[in-house]
Amino acid sequence: MTDYQDQIRRRREEILSRADAALTRAGRSWSDVKIMAVSKTVDTERVLDAIHAGYRLFGENRPQELVRKLDALKGAPEAADIRFDMIGNLQTNKINAVLGRAACIHSISSLHLAEAVSSRAARRLEQGELAAPQPVLIEVNVSGEASKSGFDPDELRSCMGELRELRGIRIEGLMTMAPRGDKHRARETFAGLRGLRDELLAAHPALELPELSCGMSEDFEVALEEGSTLVRLGRVVFDPSFELE
């Protein structure tokens, strides 16, 4: 085992310990929680190191990098059961590259994008190239920051009926990002996402939104306390110099 492999393994143990404490504080269990290693800034060798450390879920923010890493890992025995999700902004001209490759698309940030993904996925379903509708998460700009993409909460409330009618996608939950460097605002953002999810479920009884994707390296413990089911960790996983507070 290399020094880096040992560092990433020990860091994972620390992450799991902190996550476990956060879940205990919130009265939650691990049954509905996943930890994603965001591999967008590292090469395939580092992904293999993370796999050996125990990670099975990875996130990429560029379609071409997602495809490159999937191709590079194809046939590797240790990568047989891993999953890659698309977590970055998705342009309509890149949709075909991720359909059938990304296990889930986290960044459906507008009705237009949802319709575009759905139409392309529906076409592939008809042609037998996809076995099932594409799983997606709806990105919500809960904090209202101009720099962030995603549905405004009121916008999502008004068009959820239209989103539910799109047959090429399967909506599995909601995703958001919190303002950086402010744990209080992060908590408000994550609680807001959970509250919006509960509101949508009440308004649409047949709807299921099991996934709440929120929380990153700086605020994943707060996210878990507020109901996150999937935390997206990059630097804290792959950068041994990143300091956990």
N, C-alpha and C positions, 0 to 999 in steps of 0.2 A: 504493500500500500504506500503510495506517495504521500508526502507531507500535505499536499492539497487535498487529496482524498480523505485523509484523516481529519483535516480542518473542516471540510464540508460535512463529514459524518458527525463530528462533535457539535458543529453549529446546528445541525438538524435536531439533535437531541435537546439542545437548548430551546430551539423554536417549539418543539413539541411540549416541553415542560412549561413554557410560558403560555402556550395555547391551552394546555390542560388547566392551568390555574385560572385563566380567563373564563373558560367554560364552567369551571366549578363556581366561580363568583356569580355567574349568570344562571346557575342551576340547569345547565345544559350538559349533554353528553356528546361523544364523538360520532354518534350514529348518523348524523346528517351533515358532517363537516368534512371538507376536503381542503388540502393545502396544495396550491399550485406553485411550481418552480418556474418563474418567468425567465426564459432562457434567451430572450431577444438580444442580449449583449454578449453572449458567450458562444464558443464554437461547439461542434459536435462532441469533441473529446470531453469538454466540461459537462455536457449533458450526460454522457456515459458515467462520469464520476458521480453525478447526482443520482442516476439510476442505481448505481452500486450502493449509494448512501441510503436508498430507500424511497426516493421520489418516483411516482408513477404518472403524475399529471404535469404537463408543461404548457406554457403559453408563449405564443409568438405574436408580434404586432405587425409583421410584414408578410404578405402571402408568399413572396418568393423565398424568404428565409424558412418559413414553415415547410414549404415543398422541399427545399434543399435538405433540411434536417431529416425529414421523413425518408427521403430517398437514401441519405447517407446511413441511416439506422436500419434500413430494410434488410432483413435477414440476420440481424444481430440477435442471438438468443436472449440476451438480457433485456432487449427492447421489445420482446414479444407482446407484453401486456401494457405497454405505455400508451398514453393518450396525449394528443396535442390539440389545444384549442386556439382559435384566432381571437386575440384580445384587442388588437389595435383598430384604428379607423379603417374602414373597408370602402374602397372606391368601387363604383359599379363595374368598371372594366376589369376588376380583379376578382369578381365573384366566382367565375368559373374555375379559377385556380384553387379555391378553397373548398368548394362543394365536394363532398365525399372524402375530403382529406382532413379538414378540421372536424373534430368530434362535436364541437359546439362553437358558434360564432357569438362572442360576448358583446359585440359593438353594433347592434342594430339601433341606430341613432335617429332614424326618421321613418315616417311612413313610406316615403319614396324608396328608401333603401330596403325596407321590409318587403315592399311589393316587387322590387327588382330581384332580390334573393329568392322570393317565393316563386316568381315566374320561371326563373332559370331552373330551380330545383324541381318544379312541377314538370317541366319539359323532360328533365332527366328521369324522373319517375316514370313518365309515360314511355320512355325509350328503354326502360329497364336498367338504366345506368346508376340509379340510386335505389336502395332497398326501402327507404323510409324518408319522410320529410326531414329537412335539415333542422336539427336542434339549434335554437338561438336564445339569447338573452336580450331583453330590451334595455338599452342604455338610457338612464335618466339623469338629467342634470339637476339633482336635488339641491345643490348649493347655490345654483343660479349664477355661477361664475361665467362671465362672457368668454373666457378662454377655454371652457369645456364644451364638448359636444353632447348631444343626447336630447331626448324629449324633455320639454318642460312638463312638470307634473300635471298641470291642468290640460296640456295638450294630450298627454297620454290618457288621462281620464276620458277625454272626448272622443278619442279614436281607437280605444281598445276594442270596441265592437268590430271595427274594420280589420284590425290586426288579427282578431280571432278567426276571421273568415278566409284568411290566406292559407291555402291548402298545401303549399310547398314547404312551409316551415312549421315547426312545433315550438311554441313559446314555452320555455322551461323556467323562466324567472326574470329577475331584474338585476341590473348592474349599475353601480355608480362609483365615482371617485370623489374623495373629500379634498377640501383645501389643504395644502401642505403646510406643515409646521404649526398647526393649531389643533391640539387634541380635543379641545372643547367643541370647536366647529366640526371636527371630524365626527364626534359623537352625535351631534345634532344631525349631520348628514346621514349617518348610518341609521339612526332612529327614524329619520324621515323616510328613508327607503323602506324600512320595515312597515311603517305606518301606511305608506302608499300601497304596498303589497296587500296588506290586510283590507284596505278600503276597496281595492280592485276585486279581491275575492268576494267581498260582501256584495258588490254591485253585479258581479258575474258569477253566479253560483256554480256553473259548470267549469269555470276556469281553474287551472292548477298552476301554481307558481312556486314550486318547491325550492328553487335556487335563488339565493340572494348573494351575488358576487360583489363583495366590497371588502376593503382592508388591504393595505400594502405594507411594505417593510417597516414604515414608521408608525403605523397605527393599527396593525392587525389584531392586537389584543383588545383594543376598544371595539373594533368591528365585531369580534367574536362575542363580546359582552352584549352587543346590540342586535345580535341575531344573524350575522353573516354565516352562510353555509359554505362559502368558498373564498379563501383569502389568496391574493396573488402576490407572491413574494419573489423579488428579484435580487436586489443587492444583499439583503440579509442572508440569502441562500448562497450566492456565488462569490461574494466579496468578503474574505476573512477579516478585512480591516473595518467593515461596517460595525458600528458599535450599537448594540441593543441598549436602550435606556432602562 
